[in-house]
Amino acid sequence: QVQLVESGGGLVQAGGSLRLSCAASGRTFNTFAMGWFRQAPGKERELVAAISRSGETTYYADSVKGRFTSSRNNVKNMVYLQMNSLKPEDTAVYYCAADAHILIMRLMTPGGMDYWGKGTLVTVSS
């Protein structure tokens, strides 16, 4: 069992930055690939970023590539999403999630994740 708790969301102006954190419980954190998803009102949940178990491989959606960076610390059981140059269209609830089986980060899907956090709201004002 893995419990995930996101933090770091809030209200920011367009062009600003936020850093989301996700704390994971359990001693098997490094056996999970981690994903950051977001869901805006009326839209489907979408993959924003994924990071491999070692942290050496990352994937980013085209909409955030060059602006968002994911990292992890397997000693502290933490995963992060640094979000820069934020846009109003980045407004959403952001979730971190864990996948025990996936090998190719770009193939990560909401339906394939094993554990989810409850999410943190990011609001970007224009």
Order of alpha helices (4+ residues) and beta strands (2+ residues): beta-beta-beta-beta-beta-beta-beta-beta-beta-beta-beta
